[in-house]
């Protein structure tokens, strides 16, 4: 899986890509968690959470592309926003549920849901 190559290039982990569900590795002060989510549309999202205080990241695979997101503000749960503002992707997760959205550009920015009711696979 391509996103494991990204993690390897970062020198953070060496994961075994042969299993589903959560995979956890810890190197120095990095914590890496990997989950698969299935959404109402049937889409499967693969997400790796790279936790390193004070900055946490998520690497999300969606429609064959990898997106790097960082923690943003959220009233509830954890909201990740694309590090590339032109990307506009947002991943909001609370517990084992999440949804993927896109923030439209401009002053009247709106969140458009791309994938709703995504549930973590076990």
C-alpha positions as CSV (number, residue, x, y, z in Angstrom):
1,X,0.0,0.0,0.0
2,X,1.4,3.4,-1.0
3,X,0.8,5.1,2.2
4,X,3.1,2.7,4.1
5,X,5.8,3.8,1.7
6,X,5.2,7.4,2.8
7,X,5.6,6.3,6.4
8,X,8.7,4.4,5.6
9,X,10.2,7.4,3.7
10,X,9.5,9.5,6.8
11,X,11.6,7.0,8.7
12,X,8.8,6.6,11.3
13,X,7.8,3.0,11.0
14,X,8.1,-0.3,9.1
15,X,4.6,-1.7,9.0
16,X,3.3,-5.0,7.8
17,X,0.6,-4.2,5.2
18,X,-0.9,-7.7,5.2
19,X,-3.6,-7.3,7.9
20,X,-6.7,-5.2,8.3
21,X,-7.9,-3.2,11.3
22,X,-5.6,-1.3,13.5
23,X,-1.8,-1.5,13.4
24,X,0.2,0.3,16.0
25,X,3.9,1.1,16.0
26,X,5.9,3.4,18.2
27,X,9.3,4.8,17.3
28,X,10.9,7.2,19.7
29,X,8.1,9.6,20.6
30,X,5.9,8.9,17.5
31,X,2.8,6.8,17.8
32,X,1.3,5.5,14.5
33,X,-2.1,4.0,14.3
34,X,-3.7,2.6,11.1
35,X,-7.4,2.1,10.5
36,X,-9.7,1.2,7.6
37,X,-13.2,2.9,7.5
38,X,-16.1,1.8,5.4
39,X,-18.6,4.6,4.4
40,X,-22.3,4.6,3.5
41,X,-21.3,4.8,-0.2
42,X,-19.3,1.7,0.1
43,X,-16.0,3.6,-0.2
44,X,-13.2,2.3,2.0
45,X,-10.9,5.0,3.5
46,X,-7.4,4.0,4.8
47,X,-6.1,6.4,7.5
48,X,-2.8,6.4,9.4
49,X,-2.7,8.6,12.4
50,X,0.8,9.9,13.2
51,X,0.8,11.3,16.7
52,X,3.7,13.3,17.9
53,X,3.0,16.0,20.5
54,X,2.4,18.9,19.8
55,X,1.6,18.1,16.2
56,X,-0.6,15.2,15.1
57,X,-1.1,14.2,11.5
58,X,-3.4,11.9,9.5
59,X,-2.4,10.4,6.1
60,X,-5.6,9.5,4.3
61,X,-6.0,7.4,1.1
62,X,-9.0,8.6,-0.9
63,X,-9.8,7.7,-4.5
64,X,-6.2,6.5,-5.1
65,X,-4.5,9.6,-3.7
66,X,-2.8,10.3,-0.4
67,X,-3.7,13.4,1.5
68,X,-1.7,14.7,4.5
69,X,-3.8,16.4,7.1
70,X,-3.1,18.0,10.5
71,X,-5.2,18.6,13.5
72,X,-7.6,21.6,13.3
73,X,-10.1,23.1,15.7
74,X,-13.1,21.0,16.6
75,X,-15.9,21.3,19.2
76,X,-16.2,17.5,19.5
77,X,-14.0,14.7,18.3
78,X,-10.9,15.4,16.2
79,X,-10.9,17.3,13.0
80,X,-8.0,17.0,10.5
81,X,-7.5,19.6,7.8
82,X,-5.4,19.3,4.7
83,X,-1.9,20.7,5.0
84,X,-2.3,21.9,1.4
85,X,-5.1,24.5,1.6
86,X,-5.8,24.0,-2.2
87,X,-6.7,20.3,-1.3
88,X,-9.5,21.5,1.0
89,X,-10.1,18.0,2.5
90,X,-11.4,17.7,6.1
91,X,-11.6,14.4,8.1
92,X,-13.7,14.6,11.2
93,X,-13.6,11.6,13.5
94,X,-15.2,10.9,16.8
95,X,-14.7,7.5,18.4
96,X,-15.1,4.9,15.6
97,X,-17.1,7.1,13.3
98,X,-16.0,9.7,10.8
99,X,-16.9,11.7,7.7
100,X,-14.8,13.2,4.9
101,X,-15.7,16.7,3.6
102,X,-14.3,19.3,1.3
103,X,-14.1,23.0,2.2
104,X,-15.1,25.2,-0.7
105,X,-12.6,28.1,-1.3
106,X,-13.5,31.8,-0.7
107,X,-15.0,34.0,1.9
108,X,-18.3,32.0,1.9
109,X,-16.5,28.7,2.6
110,X,-18.8,25.7,3.1
111,X,-18.1,22.1,4.1
112,X,-19.4,19.6,1.4
113,X,-19.7,16.0,2.6
114,X,-17.8,13.7,0.3
115,X,-18.2,10.5,2.4
116,X,-20.6,10.3,5.3
117,X,-21.1,7.8,8.1
118,X,-17.8,6.1,7.9
119,X,-17.4,3.3,10.4
120,X,-14.1,1.8,11.5
121,X,-13.5,-1.8,10.4
122,X,-12.3,-4.2,13.0
